[in-house]
Structure formats: structure tokens, C-alpha cells
Amino acid sequence: MPSRIQVLTCVTLCGYVLAIVSNLKVTKMSKHWWPGTDSVSAFLAPAVVIGGRGSSSKIASVLQSQLKITSGSVLVAVDDAVLNTGLADELIRDLEDNGYEVTVASGFGSEPSSELVDAAAEMARNANVRVVIGLGGGSVLDSSKIVSLLLCNEGRSADWLGVVEPSNGVAPLVLIPTTCGTGAEATRVAMVTVAGSKRVSSCALYVPSVAIIDPNLVASLPTSVIAATGMDALAHAVESLMATTTSVLSAHHALRAIELLVANLENAFNGDQEALANCLWGSHLAGQALNAGVVVGHSLAYCLAHERPMPHGMSCALALPYCIAYNRTLDPGLASTLASVITGGSSIELSDAARWIQELTKRLGLPTTLDEAMIPTGTEAVMAARCVSEYPRPTNPVPLDEAKLAELLTAMRTGDLSAAFGLAKSTAYSNIQ
């Protein structure tokens, strides 16, 4: 008769074997999907990405070695909070100590208007600026992109909306994020408020010559900013993976970004500096993936913010589980891959992934329902109509349907994900190949 120790050892080994088999099963199913290699694609990314703590303070050597700009006038577009807390001091001092003439532009705010961007561009033109350095959150980085375009081309920011191809190119760009969410230092998109409405300017040349990822710049972020910007980054990664324009490289970056963010965001929120640095890198990878495009989640987020202004990441976090529900008829391989990476391998069901995100959002102190976000009652139909008319997403795997979106927003009113997944069952499906 086997001893008690032998029995326990056998039980333990059996448990390990079952766990391994279970993990293999999930892994096998989660790796079934990958973007088609026959499709023509173009992956956009910064020419150089420089990382490491304190890397932003050596900016002069970056201009000299990477851009071959050894002198002249430099514009530093900086977030007010970054400027006021002294986070830009070392960068500016390094430029001045190395003989560069520095012009500082600030005051962009959380939603920069075309007038503010145009004023910064005029300041840069008058100073004969040769290179634009953006230091801050997404608003400052987006503004820096448009300023770089206006330095080389005529007109104002409102003249360069939509997809643009400036004949004279853009001035050299160096973008340095100070939040762990927007990924703007890697994207082709710049948002600007024109006549009270957020508008997009999209240009491949907005992807900068150099991006600098310096964890020291996010070390003192408030928890509310970590929560909102981190969820924004997660939305970028998840939505870009669902887009019909995803490519082998964008999918690779999106999957790794999701892994980094789901494993680290809550710990970063609770004060873990290494986790926060990992979120910063996750945000950057999600930004690179974002060049494949986002889907209906961002359209919903813009509509929510129109009804009640809120941080962009907050609206993205609220919308993301419902974006997944609306697109539940994804290619099965993609669906299982996405669910597995979101849930850390515990499930291959999109409904579980959506609930996991909703629960994370709640733990981060962000609203998970329209009521919690104080979105006025009865606005669901209006938001659905705006979603289709103002923020269409041709790359969404499922066509945007106004009636279905109204039902989705009704489910969002109280946070009813079961209802959201139920209504999506009859939604048409457009294959991702």
C-alpha cells in the first residue's frame, strides 16, 4: 500500500498535469488566429525609440546623433503640469547648455483648440524653429504634430483636418509622453478642437522621428490619471486588434500591450513604480498598434464625452466592454485569442473578457454605467445617431447600426453586459481574414 506521502505526491503531480493540459488547451485555441499574411499592409512606427530612466534629460545628444541638428532654434511644447512641477527643467537646461535657442509653448489645456495650436505655430515660425519637441500628455503631443506641419506649410490647423499629405512635409519631431495612456508619441493621429468639436488630423508624417520613453516622467502621476490613461491604452490595444486593418506587426504589438497592461495597471494604480514603467511601455506598444485604427469603442467614447465632458480614458473604459459585446461575432480564433490575453489565460470567452475589463474599471474607481458617469437619461438614441453620423468606423468588423447601438447604450445605462451580448447575437458579421 502506498504511503501517505506517495499519495499526496501523486495527487500533486496529477494537479500539475491537469493545470498544464488546461493551459495548453487555452494556448492552443488562443493561438489559432493570426492576421493574414497575404494582405498588403503598412506598419508605422517612430524611426527611433529611446528608453530608460532619465533618457529625456539627454535630449541634446538625441538631436545631434539622431536628427543631425547641432544648433539653432528648438520649440518645446509642454504640458502646464509638467512645466509647473519642474519635470521639463532638465530637458530645457540640457538644450540651453548645448547652445540651442529654446522657445517654450504651454497653455494647451486638456482639449487644445485650433486657436491655441495656431498661436504656438506662429510663435515657432517667428523663432525660426528647426525641430519640435513635445513633452506631456496626448493633448500636447497632438498639438506638437500639427505645429510641426504648420512650420513647413501654409494655413492654420483648421485647414488640415482629415487625412492629409502636406506637400512640404513636417518639421522634425521628438515626442516624449508623461502619461501611461495615449500612445500619441507613436501615432499618425492628432486631435484638435475646432469650433467646439473634436476633429482629427491624420498624417503618416506625424509619427515622429524620435520617441523617448522615460519612466521617471510618470513616477508622480496621480492615481486618477494612471487609471484613466491606462484604460485608454488598453482600449487602443484591444480595438486595434479587432480592426479589419490589423496587420501582423500591429497585432503583435497589440497583444504584448494587452499583456503588459492587464498584468500591471492595477499594481501601478496602487503605487508600484516598476508596474507603472511597464504600463508606459504597454501604452507605447498600443500606440504603435493604434495606427491600424480603432473601432466602435472610441466612437462611443466620443459620444459619451459629448453628453458629459470627462477624461478620454474614462469614456474609453466605460465603452470598451460594450465594444467587445457589439463585436462578439469576431472570427472565433481572434475572439479566443483576445479573450485569453485579456483574462490572463483563464477564459477564451469574449463575455468573460468584457466582464474582466468592467471589474477592473470599477476597481480603478472609474464609472462602469451611464448612470455612474452622469450621462443624462434619454440620450441613448441621440448618441447612437451621432456615433453613426459623426464617428463612423469602416474598419469595425461589424457595420455600425443605429438601432443596435441605441440598444447597446440602453444596456450600458445600468451596466447590463448580459443584455449587451444578447442583442449582439443578431448583428451582421464581416469576416476578418
C-alpha positions in Angstrom: 0.0 0.0 0.0 1.4 3.4 -0.9 2.4 5.7 1.9 0.6 9.0 2.7 3.5 11.0 1.2 3.3 9.0 -2.0 -0.4 9.5 -2.3 0.0 13.3 -1.8 2.8 13.4 -4.3 0.7 11.6 -6.8 -2.3 14.0 -6.2 0.0 17.0 -6.5 1.5 15.7 -9.8 -1.9 15.0 -11.2 -2.9 18.6 -10.3 0.2 19.9 -12.1 -0.6 17.8 -15.2 -4.2 18.9 -15.3 -3.1 22.5 -15.0 -0.6 22.1 -17.8 -3.1 20.4 -20.0 -5.7 23.1 -19.3 -3.2 25.8 -20.1 -2.1 24.0 -23.3 -5.7 23.8 -24.3 -6.3 27.5 -23.8 -2.9 28.3 -25.5 -3.7 26.1 -28.5 -7.1 27.7 -29.0 -5.8 31.2 -28.4 -3.0 30.9 -31.0 -5.4 29.6 -33.7 -5.8 33.2 -35.1 -3.2 35.4 -36.7 -3.7 38.2 -39.4 -3.5 37.0 -43.0 0.0 37.3 -44.4 -1.3 37.9 -47.9 -2.9 41.2 -47.2 -0.9 44.4 -48.1 -0.2 46.4 -45.0 2.0 49.3 -43.9 3.1 49.5 -40.3 4.0 52.9 -38.9 6.4 53.4 -36.0 8.9 56.1 -34.8 12.2 55.8 -36.6 14.0 55.6 -33.2 12.6 54.8 -29.8 14.9 55.7 -26.9 14.0 54.3 -23.5 15.3 54.3 -19.9 15.1 56.3 -16.7 16.5 59.8 -17.3 16.7 59.4 -21.0 14.7 62.6 -21.7 17.4 64.7 -19.9 19.9 63.9 -22.6 17.9 65.5 -25.3 20.7 67.4 -26.9 22.7 64.3 -27.8 19.5 62.9 -29.3 19.1 65.9 -31.6 22.8 65.6 -32.6 23.0 61.9 -33.1 19.6 61.0 -34.5 18.5 64.2 -36.3 21.9 65.7 -37.1 20.7 69.0 -35.7 23.6 70.5 -33.8 22.4 74.1 -33.3 19.5 76.5 -33.9 16.1 77.2 -32.5 14.0 74.5 -30.8 10.3 74.6 -29.7 9.5 72.7 -26.5 5.7 72.3 -26.4 5.0 71.3 -22.8 2.1 70.4 -20.6 1.3 73.0 -17.9 1.5 70.5 -15.1 4.8 69.2 -16.4 6.2 72.7 -16.6 4.9 73.7 -13.2 6.3 70.7 -11.4 9.8 71.1 -12.9 9.7 67.9 -15.0 10.8 69.9 -18.0 13.7 71.7 -16.3 16.5 69.2 -17.1 15.5 68.9 -20.7 15.4 72.6 -21.3 18.7 73.1 -19.4 20.4 70.4 -21.4 19.3 72.1 -24.7 20.5 75.6 -23.5 23.8 74.2 -22.1 24.5 72.8 -25.6 23.8 76.1 -27.4 20.3 75.6 -28.7 17.8 78.5 -28.6 14.8 77.3 -26.7 11.2 78.6 -27.2 8.7 77.2 -24.7 5.0 76.9 -25.6 2.5 75.9 -22.9 -1.1 76.5 -22.0 -2.6 73.9 -24.3 -5.1 72.5 -21.8 -6.8 69.1 -21.8 -8.6 69.8 -25.1 -6.4 72.2 -27.2 -8.4 74.4 -29.5 -7.3 75.3 -33.0 -6.6 78.9 -31.8 -4.1 77.7 -29.2 -2.4 75.4 -31.7 -2.2 78.2 -34.3 -0.7 80.6 -31.7 2.0 78.0 -30.8 2.7 77.5 -34.5 3.0 81.3 -35.1 5.4 81.5 -32.1 7.5 78.7 -33.7 7.5 80.4 -37.1 8.7 83.7 -35.6 11.5 81.9 -33.8 12.6 80.1 -37.0 12.2 76.8 -35.2 14.1 73.8 -36.7 12.7 71.0 -34.5 9.6 70.5 -32.3 9.9 68.6 -29.0 6.5 67.7 -27.5 6.6 66.9 -23.7 3.4 65.9 -22.0 0.1 64.1 -22.4 -1.8 63.4 -25.6 -3.1 66.9 -26.0 0.4 68.4 -26.1 1.8 65.7 -28.3 -1.0 66.1 -30.7 -0.6 69.8 -30.8 3.1 69.4 -31.4 2.3 67.3 -34.5 0.1 70.0 -36.0 2.7 72.7 -35.2 5.4 70.7 -37.0 3.1 70.6 -40.1 2.3 74.3 -39.9 6.0 75.1 -39.7 6.5 73.8 -43.2 3.2 74.6 -44.8 0.8 77.5 -45.1 -2.6 77.8 -43.4 -4.0 77.1 -40.0 -4.8 73.9 -38.1 -8.4 74.0 -39.2 -7.2 73.8 -42.8 -5.5 70.4 -42.1 -8.3 68.1 -41.0 -9.0 64.6 -42.1 -6.3 62.5 -43.8 -3.7 65.0 -45.1 -0.5 64.7 -47.1 1.4 68.0 -46.7 3.5 68.8 -49.8 6.3 70.3 -47.8 6.4 67.6 -45.1 6.7 68.4 -41.4 9.4 69.7 -39.2 11.5 67.0 -37.3 9.5 65.8 -34.3 10.6 64.4 -30.9 7.7 63.2 -28.7 8.0 62.4 -25.1 5.0 61.1 -23.2 4.3 61.9 -19.5 1.3 59.7 -19.1 0.9 55.9 -19.5 -2.0 56.0 -21.8 -2.4 57.9 -25.0 0.4 56.4 -27.0 0.4 59.7 -29.0 4.1 59.6 -29.4 3.7 56.7 -31.8 0.5 57.5 -33.8 -0.4 59.2 -37.0 -3.4 61.0 -35.5 -3.7 64.4 -33.9 -6.9 65.6 -32.3 -7.8 69.3 -32.1 -11.0 71.2 -31.1 -12.3 73.3 -33.9 -15.4 75.5 -33.3 -16.2 73.4 -30.2 -16.0 70.0 -31.8 -13.1 67.5 -31.6 -11.7 66.9 -35.0 -9.0 64.7 -36.3 -5.9 65.4 -38.5 -4.3 62.2 -39.7 -0.9 62.2 -41.4 1.7 59.4 -41.7 4.4 62.1 -41.1 3.0 62.7 -37.6 4.7 59.5 -36.5 7.9 61.1 -35.0 11.5 60.8 -35.9 12.2 60.0 -32.3 10.1 58.9 -29.3 11.6 58.9 -25.8 10.1 56.6 -23.2 11.4 57.8 -19.8 9.7 56.2 -16.8 10.9 59.0 -14.5 8.4 61.3 -16.2 5.4 59.2 -15.0 6.7 58.5 -11.5 4.5 61.1 -9.8 1.3 60.7 -11.8 -1.9 60.9 -9.7 -3.8 57.6 -9.4 -6.8 59.1 -11.3 -4.5 59.8 -14.2 -3.0 56.4 -14.1 -6.4 54.8 -14.1 -7.9 56.8 -17.0 -4.8 56.9 -19.2 -4.0 53.2 -18.6 -7.5 52.2 -19.6 -7.2 54.4 -22.7 -4.1 52.4 -23.6 -5.9 49.1 -23.1 -8.7 50.3 -25.3 -6.2 51.2 -28.1 -4.7 47.7 -28.0 -7.9 45.8 -27.8 -9.7 47.9 -30.5 -6.7 47.9 -32.9 -6.7 44.1 -32.7 -10.3 44.0 -33.7 -9.9 46.4 -36.6 -10.2 44.9 -40.1 -6.9 46.7 -41.0 -4.9 45.0 -38.3 -1.6 43.6 -39.6 1.0 41.0 -38.4 3.0 43.7 -36.7 0.1 45.7 -35.3 -1.4 42.5 -33.9 2.0 41.5 -32.3 2.3 44.9 -30.6 -1.4 44.9 -29.5 -1.1 41.5 -27.9 2.0 42.4 -26.0 0.5 45.7 -24.9 -2.6 44.0 -23.5 -0.4 41.5 -21.6 1.6 44.4 -20.1 -1.4 46.5 -19.2 -3.6 43.8 -17.7 -0.7 42.5 -15.6 0.5 45.8 -14.3 -2.2 48.5 -14.4 -3.8 47.8 -11.1 -0.4 47.4 -9.3 0.6 50.7 -10.9 -2.6 52.3 -9.6 -1.6 51.1 -6.1 1.8 52.6 -6.2 4.2 50.1 -7.8 6.7 52.1 -9.8 8.0 49.1 -11.8 4.4 48.3 -12.8 3.9 51.9 -13.8 7.0 51.7 -16.1 5.6 48.6 -17.7 2.3 50.4 -18.3 4.2 53.2 -20.0 5.8 50.7 -22.4 2.4 49.0 -22.8 0.9 52.3 -23.8 3.7 52.9 -26.3 3.2 49.5 -27.9 -0.6 50.1 -28.0 0.1 53.4 -29.7 2.1 51.7 -32.4 -0.7 49.2 -32.9 -3.2 52.0 -32.9 -2.0 53.1 -36.4 -4.1 50.1 -37.7 -7.1 52.1 -36.4 -9.6 51.8 -33.6 -13.2 50.7 -33.8 -16.7 51.4 -32.3 -15.4 51.7 -28.7 -13.8 55.1 -29.5 -16.8 56.3 -31.4 -19.0 55.5 -28.3 -16.4 57.2 -26.1 -16.6 60.5 -28.1 -20.4 60.4 -27.9 -20.3 59.9 -24.1 -18.0 62.8 -23.6 -20.2 65.0 -25.9 -23.1 64.5 -23.4 -20.9 65.0 -20.4 -17.3 66.1 -20.6 -14.9 63.6 -19.0 -11.3 62.4 -19.4 -11.0 60.5 -22.6 -9.7 57.3 -20.9 -12.7 57.3 -18.6 -15.1 57.3 -21.5 -13.0 54.6 -23.3 -13.0 52.4 -20.2 -16.8 52.6 -19.9 -17.3 51.9 -23.6 -14.7 49.1 -24.0 -16.7 46.1 -22.6 -19.7 47.1 -24.9 -17.4 47.5 -27.9 -16.4 43.9 -27.3 -20.1 42.9 -26.9 -21.0 44.6 -30.2 -18.2 42.8 -32.0 -18.8 39.4 -30.3 -19.1 37.7 -33.7 -15.4 38.1 -34.4 -13.5 35.4 -36.2 -13.5 32.6 -33.5 -9.8 32.3 -33.5 -9.4 36.1 -32.9 -12.1 36.0 -30.3 -10.4 33.3 -28.3 -7.0 34.9 -28.6 -8.3 38.3 -27.4 -10.3 36.8 -24.5 -7.4 34.7 -23.4 -4.9 37.5 -23.3 -7.3 39.9 -21.5 -8.2 37.3 -18.8 -4.6 36.1 -18.4 -5.4 32.7 -20.0 -8.3 31.9 -17.7 -11.0 32.1 -20.4 -11.4 32.1 -24.2 -14.9 33.7 -24.0 -15.4 37.3 -25.0 -18.1 37.7 -22.4 -15.7 36.8 -19.7 -13.1 39.2 -21.1 -15.7 42.1 -21.2 -16.6 41.4 -17.6 -13.0 41.3 -16.6 -12.5 44.8 -18.0 -15.6 46.1 -16.4 -14.5 44.8 -13.0 -11.0 46.3 -13.5 -12.6 49.6 -14.4 -14.6 49.5 -11.2 -11.6 48.7 -9.1 -9.8 51.7 -10.6 -12.5 53.9 -9.4 -13.9 54.7 -12.9 -17.6 54.6 -13.9 -19.0 51.4 -15.4 -22.5 52.6 -16.2 -24.1 55.7 -17.9 -25.8 56.5 -14.6 -22.5 56.4 -12.7 -20.9 58.7 -15.4 -23.9 61.0 -15.0 -24.9 60.8 -18.7 -28.3 62.4 -19.0 -31.2 59.9 -19.2 -32.9 59.6 -22.6 -29.8 60.4 -24.6 -29.2 56.9 -25.9 -30.9 57.4 -29.3 -29.1 60.7 -29.8 -25.7 59.2 -29.0 -26.4 56.3 -31.3 -27.2 58.6 -34.2 -24.1 60.7 -33.5 -22.0 57.6 -33.4 -23.0 56.6 -36.9 -23.0 60.0 -38.5 -20.0 61.7 -36.9 -17.8 58.8 -35.9 -18.2 56.1 -38.5 -15.8 53.2 -38.3 -15.4 51.5 -41.6 -12.7 49.3 -40.0 -15.1 47.9 -37.4 -15.7 44.2 -38.0 -19.4 44.8 -37.7 -21.2 47.6 -39.6 -22.4 50.4 -37.3 -26.2 50.1 -36.9 -28.0 53.0 -35.3 -30.8 50.9 -33.8 -28.4 48.3 -32.4 -26.2 51.0 -30.9 -29.2 52.5 -29.2 -29.9 49.1 -27.6 -26.3 48.8 -26.7 -26.3 52.2 -25.0 -29.5 51.2 -23.2 -27.7 48.2 -21.7 -24.8 50.5 -20.8 -27.2 52.7 -18.8 -27.2 50.2 -15.9 -24.1 48.1 -16.8 -26.0 45.1 -18.1 -23.4 43.2 -20.1 -25.6 40.2 -20.5 -28.2 42.3 -22.4 -25.4 43.8 -24.5 -24.1 40.4 -25.5 -27.7 39.2 -26.1 -28.6 42.0 -28.5 -25.3 41.5 -30.5 -26.2 37.9 -31.4 -28.2 39.1 -34.4 -25.7 41.7 -35.6 -24.2 41.0 -39.0 -20.6 39.8 -39.2 -17.9 40.9 -41.5 -15.1 38.4 -41.6 -11.5 39.4 -40.7 -9.2 37.5 -42.9 
